[in-house]
Amino acid sequence: MKFTVPREAILKQLQLVVGVVERRQTLPILSNVLIKLDGNRLAITGTDLEIEVVSHDNLEGDGHTSGEVTVPARKLLDICRSLQDKAAISFASDANRIIITSGRSKFTLSTLPANEFPSVEQGLGELEFECSATQIKQLIDGTAFAMAHQDVRYYLNGMLWEVTAGQLRAVATDGHRLAMTTLKFAVDTEQKVQSILPRKGVVELSRLLAEEGSVRVVIGDNHMRVKGTDFFFTSKLVDGAYPDYDRVLPKDGSLCIKGDIEVLRHAFSRTAILSNEKYRGVRLAFSENLLTMSATNPEQEEAEEEVEVSYSGEPFEIGFNVNYILDVLNTLGGESVSFTLSGANSSALLEGESDKDSVYVIMPMRL
């Protein structure tokens, strides 16, 4: 295999795939990326056996020799990053090594046979649709923060994708809070399709969708595939049943509070400074058009903030994890947010006034 490529072009390809390559692997070849040149088409693949990302580009010029080889991912990325901008980088593989040259720089890396590089099985597609990459990214980014992290309930360590006629919905929960975002678009299906994408797959897909354009999504029994302009993403799905999220959504809340997102965000951020570092609790006291938030910690330090809100019900107090509230306020767009509760011990339903496609639920905590 022999080819020459601009530094920026191969750097972009490597940055798309290197995120799935784990630094510590039981199989040495999983620390490598597969470089495959077929004519003028250059494809670079990274995998951890659960997720696979392939980036592809067309090389300009002639004199390229087709072939395939696996190369240490991090070392190759570091070499390409260290070279000068707009440099041309030449690759030539020979036996069990690859020689990389650019100007007066020369690097020799050890390689492993391409035929030993594993691939994630594709499986049959159950549902297929096309959508804007920007919309899918907004769907993920508006929900992902509520995923569980290393929970024994393994199905919570991921994101539910639910497709029904006319909409795609993403749901994430860690048992203490829930985030749900709905994207309305035409999709040809008569049944409800539910799939759980694992945490790492969610993170990598969001990163890949930074580029604008359209993507084709294929959801199967065991895999999800997303094809973009210059990448092909495949992830195994979590085998499990996701909780019935509809039962968690508060119904018929009679207490409604509305406030300015920016004002609330700053007030909660200041109050959080003196909250308990472990439990992050903050007490909210609501009275006529006024929210008083307070926090204390084991050092007997206290913080208190008063914020004007729109509320006309009976006074009541309730406690929440301040980080959960801030996560929602940092995600919502628009100018105002509404809190809907049914009582002083109920969970809170948060919605942005300008974004009715996303809803958030936060469970209360005792303080």
N, C-alpha and C positions, 0 to 999 in steps of 0.2 A: 504494500500500500504506500502511495506517495501522493502528496498534494500540498498546495500552498493556499493559505487563507488569511484575510486581514485579521488583525488582533481583535478588533471590536466585534467582528462577526462570530468568531469561535468563543470569545468571552461571553457573549450573550447566550449562546447555546449551552455552555457549561453552567452558567448561573441558573438556567432553567431546570437543569437535572440534578445538580449537586446537592440540593436540599434533601433528597430522599436517600442519599448515600450516608449510611451510619459510619461514624468514626471508628467504633469498635465493633468488629464483626467476627462471628465464629467461622465464617467462610471467607478466606482472604480475597476471593474474587469479587465479593460484594463491596469491597472498598474501591473497586475499579469502576470505570465507565466503559461501555462498549462503544467504540468508534467504528462506524461502518460507512464505507464510501462505495457507492454504486453509480458508476458513470460520473456525473457532476453532482449527484445528490449525497450530501453528507448528513448522516444521522448519528446522534449521540444519545446513549441510553443509560439511565441510572435506575437501580432497583434495590429494595430491601426484602424482596420476596412477597411483600404485602402490597406495595405500591410501585408502579413503574412509570417513569416519565421519559418520553422520547422527544428530543428537539431535532428539527431538521431544517436544512438550508440548502440552497443551490449555489455551488461554487462557480465563479467566473473563470474564463480562460480555458486553455487546453493543457495537456501534459500531465493530467492526473492519472494515477493508477489505482484501480479499484482494489478493495480488500477490507478486512476487518480485524480488529485487535482490541484487547482491553488494557486500559492504562490507569494507574493510580489517580483517583479523582482529585483529591485535595492538592497533591503535588502539581498536577497538570494545571489546575486552576491558579495556584500560586505563581507558577512560572508565567502563565499568560498575563496575569495581573501585573507582574513585575516588569514586563517589557514595555517599551515606549509606545505612546499613543500612535495610532495609524501605522504601526509596524506590520510587515508581512511575516508570517510565521510558516515555516516549512516543516512538514512531517514526513518521515521515511521509516517504515518498519522493516526489521530484518531479524529473522529467527525469533528470539525471545526478548527483544528490546525494540525501542522506538527512539529515533534521534530527532530532536527538535532544534531547529536553527532559526535565528533571526538576527540579521546584521552580524556582529561579532560574537554573539552569544550562541552557545551550543550546550544542549542538555541531553543526556541519555537516561531513559527510564526503562526499568524492567517491565515486561508485559506478561500476561497470561493468555492462554489460547481462547479465542472467541467462542469456540464450540462448547466451552465449559460454562459460559455465561448463562445464568438462568433467566427464564422469561416468565412473566405472570400469565397464567392461562387466561384466555379471553372469555370463553363461555358464550352462550347464546344471549342475544339481546331480547329483552321482553318488551321494552318500551323505548322509543326513539323520538327525539324532538330537537328543534333548533331554537336558539335563544340568543339574546345579546349578552356578551361577556360582561359588560358593565352591570347588567341587571342581576346576573348570577353572583357576581362579586358583592353587590349590595345585599343580596339575600343572605350570603354567608357572613359578611361582616356585621350585619345587624343582629345576628343570632349566636355566632360562635363563642362569644365570651361566657355564655351560660353553660357550656359543656362541662361535664365532670372531668376531673383529672385523677387518674389511677384509682377510680372507685371500684370496689369489689363487684358492684353491679355493672359489669363490663359494657352493657348496652348503653349506659349513660355516658361512656367515654367516647362519644361520637355525636353525630347530628342526624336527626331523622329527616329524610326527604320524602315528602308525600305528594304524589301526583294524582290529581283527579281531573275530570273534564273542565278545562278552562282555567286551571291554576296549578302552580307549583308552590308548595309550602315547606319551609324549613323550621324545625323545632329543636331546641336544645334545653336540657335541664340537668341540674346536679342534685335535685331533691330539695333544695332550699329556694330556688328561683327557676323561672322558666322564661325563655325568649321565643317568640314565634313571629316569623315574617312570611307574608304571602305575596306571591308574584302572579298577577293575572295575565294569562296569554292563552292563545288557542293551542290546545294539545289534543291529539286524537286518541282518546282512551275512554272506554265506557266503565272501567273499574278503577278502584282505588289501589294504587301501587305504593307500597311503603318500603324504604330501604334505609339502612343505617350506615352512614359513611364514617369510618374511624377518624379520631382526632387528627392524626398526622395527615391523613388524606384531605381533611378539611383545610388544614393550614397550608399544605402544598398547593391545593387547587386555588385557594384565594390568591396566593403569590403568583401563580401562572396567569391568572385572569387580569393582571395589571394592564395588559395590552387591550386596547379596544377592538371591537369587531364582533363577529358572531361565532358561536361555538355549537357543536352538535353533541348532544348528551344521549348516551345509550345506557339504560339501566337494565341489568339482567338479574338472574336469581342470586348470583354470587359476586358479581362485579359491577362496577360503574366505570364507564369510559367517557372521556370528554375530549373532543378533537377541536383544537383551535387552529389558527392560521399557521403557527410554526411549532406546535407541540401536540403530543398525543399522551393523555393521562389515563392510567388504568389503576383502579384500586379495588382490592377485595372488600366486600361488605361485611359488617358485623353480623354474625349469625345469632339472632335473638329477637324477642318481641319487645317493642318499645311501649312504655306505659301509655295509657289512654290520657293524653294531655288535655282533652276536652273537659275531663272531670276536675282538673286543677284550676281551670279558668273561673274566677269568681263571677257569680251570676247575681244580677239584681242588687248591686251595691247602692246603698242609699246615701252614703256620705261621699261627696265629690269636692275635691280641692283642685284649684287650678293656679299655676304660678309660672313665672318667667324662668325658662330653662337656664339662662346664663346667670341670673341672680342666684338661683337655687344651687347651681353647680359650684359657684364660688363660696357660698355660705356652707355647704356641706363639706367642701374641701378644707375650709378653715377649721370647722368643728372636728373633723376627722383627726386633726393633728394631735389632739389630747384624748382621743378615744383609746380604749383598751387595745393594745397591740395584737392581742390574741383573738378577741371576740369581735372587735370593731363595732360595738354597739353604739347607737345614738338614739336618744329619746326625742320623740316629736310630740309637742303639745299644741293642739289646734284649738283656736278660739275664733271669735268673730273676725274674719279677714286677717288673721294673724297666725303665723307658724313660729313657734319658739323651739329651736333645736338645741339640745345640750348633750354633752359627753363628759365622762369622768374616766379616770384610770387608777390603777392601784397606788400611784404616788399621790393620790388625793388632789390631783390637778383637775381643773374644770374649764370647759369652753361653753359659751352660750351665744347663740345668734338669733336675731329676730328678723323675719322676712314677711313682707306683706303678700298675702295670697287672697284668692277669691274663695271664701267659705262662709256659709251662713247657718250651719247646723249647731248642735249642742257641743260644748267643749269636750274634748277627749284626748287621751294620751296613748301612744303606741311606740314600740321600739323596733328598729330595723338594723341590719348590718349596713353600715354607711358605704362600704365598698360596692355592695350590690346596687344601691341607689345611684352612686356615681357612675358605675358601668353603664347604666341605662341612660343617664343624662348625657354622658359622653358619646353615646351612640345616636341618640335622637337628633334629628334636624329640626328646623323651624324655631319659633320663638317661645312657645308655651307648652306645658305638659300638664296632664290631668292625673290625679291620684283618685281612684275609686275604691272605697272600702265599705263593708257592711257593718263594721263594728270595731271596737277597740282591740279585739283579738283576731281580727280577720286578716287574710292576706291582702296585699294591695295590687290593684291592676293599674299599670302605668301606660299611658298612650300619649304620643305627640299630637298636638292639635292639627298639624299640617301633614301628618303621616299616619293614616288610619290602617295601613297595611301591616304595621308592626305593633304587637302588644307584648307587655312584659308583666310577669307576676313575681312578687317577692313575698316570701313567708315572714311573718313577724317573729321577733325574738323577745324573750323575757329579760328585763334589765333590773 
